[in-house]
């Protein structure tokens, strides 16, 4: 009787209450974007009415102290400060392009982390006053060490900073929040009249790895964000798809304003997929990862020593969703860096002597794996897992 009376989950975008469950890559195992593997299933659902993706039947991680206590690990990946630098510069340039000739005097970076995006923003707007919001004490302190004022708080919690801002920038935060409408309303509260909000988040119009992170509570297509923004009186003045750069994949950028004519720059020739078709594609994408788990684990079984090249977020996905493979990994290798990666040691690649019984699995962005495999040709067997089962 209790189950019968349980209220049905309503979609935050369209109000629908019919959800299709997306298969789990691995039952009882999921990973966050901070590299924390949890003993819970990914548990994603698909709104049959509008195609919104959402975690269902599990509490949102943001309802805990995860971002305050555990998110510093995202910035502590071996070599991350060096190898991620270009990505933040590309996103800053993308933001500048989306804003056109408009230049802010004051900028608030919401979810500023360790300050990497603020440092890139400072390069494109050198005369602007730039401040940040960040819930993690560790990340806030690092950002402050770069000369920024950082408000140590979650957006929406005591965000009265004594001023408003010309530009409110939120980079890869919207999909993490527990209530996107309240979050956007809070950004609007921080905005000067005539100001702009810039939102960068994954574009779920096509399935991608954004589905795989259990701290991504939502998967948004462009129209989802537009409809959510309209609920709090914000209009989309600009939208653009991912820049053509290997460091930034499957993203979308929005410029929002309190008033103005909606002029949305869309993706020519690519209208949104019908929800039922998108659901099937999402299921196929997850099945691809299930196949990688099976195939990669079987492939490395014949080697004496298994080494993983990289400690990036692609390596984290392999660690979470290819557990048989990850159990065989002896260490991770990174050019010029040492440290740790989940439960494996990270060694400088140049310090490891490779033998005929070794294999190196390229735990890297799929678009960079072919070049790395060519680099290792004649030295060691390098496995590009997207060749095993393309996803």
C-alpha positions in Angstrom: 0.0 0.0 0.0 2.9 2.4 0.9 4.5 1.9 -2.5 1.2 2.5 -4.3 0.8 5.9 -2.5 4.4 7.0 -3.1 4.4 10.2 -5.2 5.8 9.8 -8.7 8.9 11.8 -9.5 8.1 14.8 -11.7 10.5 16.1 -14.4 11.8 19.5 -13.5 11.6 20.6 -17.1 8.3 19.3 -18.4 6.4 18.1 -15.4 6.2 14.6 -16.8 6.2 11.6 -14.4 7.1 8.7 -16.7 10.7 7.5 -16.6 12.6 4.8 -18.4 15.5 3.4 -16.5 18.8 3.4 -18.4 21.0 0.3 -17.8 23.8 0.5 -15.3 27.3 -0.1 -16.7 28.1 -2.1 -13.6 25.6 -3.0 -10.9 26.5 -1.5 -7.5 29.4 0.6 -8.7 29.6 4.2 -9.8 32.1 7.0 -9.8 32.1 10.8 -9.2 34.0 13.4 -11.1 36.4 13.6 -8.2 37.4 10.0 -8.7 35.5 8.6 -5.7 34.1 5.1 -6.5 30.8 4.5 -4.6 29.2 1.2 -3.8 25.9 2.2 -5.5 24.5 1.8 -9.0 24.6 4.7 -11.5 20.8 4.5 -11.5 19.9 6.9 -14.4 16.5 7.6 -15.7 15.2 9.1 -19.0 12.1 11.3 -19.1 9.9 9.8 -21.7 8.2 13.2 -22.4 11.1 15.6 -22.9 14.3 13.4 -22.8 15.8 14.9 -19.6 18.3 12.6 -18.0 18.3 12.3 -14.2 19.5 10.1 -11.5 16.4 8.3 -10.0 15.8 6.1 -7.0 18.9 7.4 -5.2 19.7 10.6 -3.2 21.6 13.3 -5.0 25.2 13.5 -3.9 24.9 17.2 -3.5 22.6 16.6 -0.5 25.6 15.4 1.4 28.9 17.2 2.2 30.6 15.7 -0.9 31.5 19.0 -2.5 32.7 20.5 0.7 34.8 17.5 1.9 35.7 15.3 -1.1 36.0 17.4 -4.3 39.5 18.6 -3.9 40.7 15.3 -5.5 39.5 16.5 -8.9 42.3 19.1 -8.9 44.9 16.8 -7.4 45.2 14.3 -10.3 48.8 13.7 -11.2 49.8 16.3 -13.8 46.3 17.8 -13.9 47.5 21.4 -13.5 49.8 21.1 -16.5 47.7 19.0 -18.8 44.3 20.7 -18.1 45.6 24.2 -18.5 44.8 24.4 -22.2 41.2 23.2 -21.6 40.5 26.1 -19.3 42.1 28.5 -21.7 39.9 27.1 -24.6 36.8 27.5 -22.5 37.7 31.1 -21.5 38.2 32.0 -25.2 34.9 30.2 -25.9 33.1 32.4 -23.3 34.7 35.5 -24.7 33.5 34.6 -28.2 30.0 34.0 -26.9 29.9 37.4 -25.2 30.9 39.2 -28.4 32.1 42.8 -27.9 30.6 43.0 -24.4 33.3 43.3 -21.6 32.4 42.9 -17.9 33.9 45.0 -15.1 33.1 42.5 -12.4 32.9 38.7 -12.7 31.7 36.0 -10.3 32.8 32.4 -11.0 30.3 30.1 -9.4 31.9 26.8 -8.5 35.4 28.2 -9.1 37.3 25.2 -7.7 41.0 25.8 -7.3 40.8 28.9 -9.4 41.9 27.5 -12.8 39.0 29.0 -14.7 39.4 32.3 -12.9 43.1 32.4 -13.9 42.0 31.9 -17.5 39.3 34.5 -17.2 41.8 37.0 -15.9 43.8 36.6 -19.1 40.8 37.5 -21.3 39.4 40.2 -19.0 42.6 41.6 -17.4 40.8 44.8 -16.0 37.9 43.0 -14.4 37.5 42.3 -10.7 37.1 38.5 -10.5 35.7 36.7 -7.5 34.6 33.1 -6.9 32.2 30.9 -5.0 33.5 27.5 -3.9 32.2 25.1 -1.2 35.5 23.2 -0.7 37.9 24.7 1.9 40.9 23.1 0.2 40.0 24.4 -3.2 39.0 27.9 -1.9 42.4 28.3 -0.2 44.2 27.3 -3.4 42.2 29.8 -5.4 42.9 32.5 -2.9 46.6 31.7 -3.2 46.3 32.9 -6.8 45.1 36.3 -5.6 41.3 35.9 -5.8 38.6 36.7 -3.3 36.6 33.4 -2.8 33.4 33.1 -0.9 33.5 29.7 0.7 29.8 28.6 0.3 27.5 26.7 -1.9 25.7 28.8 -4.4 22.3 29.6 -3.0 23.5 29.4 0.6 24.1 32.9 2.1 25.2 34.3 -1.3 24.8 38.0 -0.3 28.2 39.3 -1.1 27.5 43.0 -0.7 27.6 43.6 -4.5 26.3 42.4 -7.8 28.3 41.4 -10.9 28.3 42.2 -14.6 29.1 38.6 -15.4 28.2 35.5 -13.5 30.0 32.5 -14.9 29.2 28.9 -14.1 31.4 26.3 -15.7 30.3 22.6 -15.5 28.2 23.1 -12.4 24.5 23.1 -13.5 24.4 19.3 -13.9 25.7 18.8 -10.4 23.1 20.9 -8.5 20.1 19.4 -6.7 17.6 22.1 -7.8 18.5 23.7 -11.2 15.7 26.3 -11.0 16.7 27.6 -7.6 20.3 27.6 -8.7 19.5 29.7 -11.8 17.4 32.0 -9.7 20.3 32.5 -7.3 22.6 33.4 -10.3 20.0 35.9 -11.4 20.0 37.5 -7.9 23.8 38.0 -8.2 23.5 39.8 -11.5 23.7 43.6 -12.2 21.1 45.1 -14.4 22.2 44.7 -17.9 24.6 41.9 -16.9 25.1 38.4 -18.4 25.1 34.9 -17.1 27.3 32.3 -18.9 26.5 28.6 -18.4 28.8 25.9 -19.7 27.5 22.3 -19.2 27.5 19.0 -21.1 25.2 18.7 -24.1 23.2 15.5 -23.8 21.7 15.7 -27.3 24.0 12.8 -28.1 25.1 10.2 -25.5 28.6 10.8 -24.1 30.6 10.2 -20.9 28.5 12.8 -19.1 26.0 10.0 -18.4 28.6 8.0 -16.4 29.3 10.4 -13.5 27.1 9.8 -10.5 27.5 13.3 -9.3 25.9 14.5 -12.5 22.3 14.6 -11.3 20.9 15.8 -14.7 21.6 15.5 -18.4 20.5 18.6 -20.3 19.8 19.2 -24.0 19.8 22.8 -25.1 16.0 23.3 -24.8 16.0 21.9 -21.3 18.3 24.8 -20.1 16.3 27.3 -22.0 13.0 26.2 -20.4 14.5 26.1 -16.9 16.0 29.6 -17.4 12.6 30.9 -18.5 11.1 29.8 -15.2 13.2 32.4 -13.4 12.8 35.2 -15.9 16.1 34.6 -17.8 16.3 34.5 -21.6 18.9 32.8 -23.8 20.6 35.5 -25.9 23.3 33.1 -27.3 23.9 29.4 -27.5 26.8 27.6 -29.2 27.9 24.0 -29.5 31.3 22.6 -28.5 34.4 24.4 -29.8 36.5 22.4 -32.2 39.2 21.4 -29.7 40.2 18.0 -28.5 40.4 19.2 -24.9 36.7 20.2 -24.7 34.2 17.6 -25.7 30.4 17.4 -25.7 29.8 20.8 -24.1 27.4 23.6 -24.8 27.5 27.3 -23.8 24.6 29.6 -23.0 24.5 33.4 -22.5 21.5 34.4 -20.4 20.2 37.8 -19.6 17.3 39.2 -17.5 15.8 40.9 -20.5 16.3 40.8 -24.3 15.2 39.2 -27.5 15.9 35.5 -27.6 18.4 34.9 -30.4 19.6 31.3 -30.1 22.5 30.2 -32.4 21.6 26.5 -33.0 23.2 23.5 -34.5 22.4 23.7 -38.2 20.8 20.5 -39.6 20.7 18.7 -36.2 17.3 19.1 -34.6 16.8 17.4 -31.2 16.3 13.7 -31.3 12.8 12.4 -30.3 12.9 11.2 -26.7 12.3 7.6 -27.6 15.2 7.6 -30.1 17.5 9.3 -27.6 16.7 6.7 -25.0 17.7 3.9 -27.2 21.0 5.6 -28.0 21.7 6.2 -24.3 21.1 2.5 -23.7 23.4 1.5 -26.6 26.1 3.8 -25.2 25.9 2.1 -21.8 26.0 -1.3 -23.5 29.2 -0.2 -25.2 30.8 0.3 -21.8 29.6 -3.1 -20.7 31.3 -4.5 -23.7 34.5 -2.6 -23.0 34.5 -4.1 -19.5 34.2 -7.6 -20.8 36.6 -7.3 -23.7 39.3 -5.3 -22.0 39.4 -7.6 -19.0 39.7 -10.6 -21.3 42.4 -8.9 -23.4 44.8 -8.0 -20.6 44.6 -11.5 -19.0 47.4 -12.8 -21.2 50.0 -10.2 -20.1 52.5 -10.5 -17.2 52.2 -6.9 -16.3 49.4 -4.4 -17.0 50.1 -0.7 -16.9 47.6 2.1 -17.4 48.8 5.2 -19.2 47.2 8.3 -17.6 45.4 9.3 -14.5 42.8 11.4 -16.1 39.1 11.2 -15.8 39.0 8.7 -18.7 41.2 6.4 -16.5 38.7 6.9 -13.7 35.9 5.7 -15.9 37.9 2.6 -16.8 38.6 2.0 -13.0 34.9 2.3 -12.2 33.3 0.5 -15.1 36.0 -2.0 -16.1 36.7 -3.5 -12.6 38.2 -6.8 -14.0 40.7 -4.7 -16.0 41.4 -2.3 -13.1 42.1 -5.3 -10.7 44.9 -6.3 -13.1 46.5 -2.8 -13.3 49.9 -2.7 -11.5 50.4 1.0 -11.8 49.5 4.1 -13.8 52.0 6.0 -15.9 52.1 9.7 -16.5 54.7 11.7 -18.4 56.8 13.5 -15.8 54.6 13.0 -12.8 54.1 10.6 -9.8 51.5 10.3 -7.2 48.3 8.2 -6.9 45.2 7.4 -8.9 42.3 6.0 -6.9 44.0 2.9 -5.4 47.0 2.7 -7.8 50.5 4.3 -7.7 51.3 6.8 -10.4 54.9 6.5 -11.8 56.7 8.8 -14.3 56.4 7.0 -17.7 60.1 7.6 -18.4 61.1 5.9 -15.2 59.5 2.5 -16.1 61.4 -0.2 -18.0 58.9 -1.9 -20.3 59.3 -5.6 -21.3 57.8 -8.0 -23.8 55.3 -9.3 -21.3 53.9 -5.9 -20.6 51.0 -4.0 -22.0 50.0 -0.4 -21.6 46.3 0.5 -21.8 45.7 4.1 -22.8 43.4 5.5 -20.2 43.1 8.7 -22.3 40.6 10.8 -24.2 39.7 8.5 -27.2 40.6 11.3 -29.6 44.2 11.3 -28.5 44.8 7.5 -28.2 45.8 6.9 -31.8 48.7 9.3 -31.6 49.8 7.8 -28.3 49.7 4.3 -29.7 51.9 5.4 -32.6 54.3 6.9 -30.1 54.6 3.5 -28.3 54.9 1.4 -31.5 57.8 -1.0 -31.3 58.3 -0.3 -27.5 55.3 -2.0 -25.9 51.8 -3.3 -26.7 49.6 -0.3 -26.4 45.9 -1.0 -26.2 43.4 1.6 -27.3 40.2 0.4 -25.7 38.0 2.2 -28.2 39.4 -0.1 -30.8 38.3 -3.1 -28.8 34.7 -1.9 -28.7 34.0 1.5 -30.1 31.8 3.7 -27.8 
